[in-house]
Amino acid sequence: MTTATAVEKREGKVRPEPTRGGRIYSPNVDILENREELLLLADVPGARPEDINIQYENGELTIHARVDSRTEVGEAQFLACEYGVGDFHRSFQLGESIDNSKIHAKVKDGVLTVHLPKTEAVKPRKIAVKTA
């Protein structure tokens, strides 16, 4: 597969200032490649589909998932509180081999799957050999 550098992590980039209080996490991500597309799998536990914002602009894919606080526990009180709640934010620089007009995503069981289809020009193809 030829597009190993089609997605680059944006490490060390200055993050935008948060507009609400709370923590911002960088979700763990796996990136897989097959003949047709790259798949980006990001852990976003607690994020609902309507609270996930994916933007593509100037070759940069940005994922932001908003997660509400779990502080409403009624009359109960926390005896231990180890699970951090906060928003998720991550950005990637996409190469020209991605067809940005066909990017789509889904979320299931706390895992966001972003489909990054390859352009036809970079998809592997079989070359027919003819007799002379």
PEWODA-V160489 format. One line per field, one symbol per residue. ss: DSSP state (H for helix, E for strand, - for the rest). psi: psi as a letter, one per 20 degrees, with the letter a starting at -180 (. if undefined). A space follows every 50 residues. Layout:
ss: ???
psi: ???
This chain:
ss: ------EEE-------------EEE---EEEEE---EEEEEEE-----HH HEEEEEE--EEEEEE--------------------EEEEEEEEE---E-H HH-EEEEE--EEEEEEEE-HHH----------
psi: pjlhjhppqmqjqpqqpqiqrrqpqoqqpqpqpahhrqpoppompipqhi jpppqppljppppppppqqkinjcirqphqnhopparppqqqpqriipni ijprqqppkjppoppnqqqhhipqqppppqq.
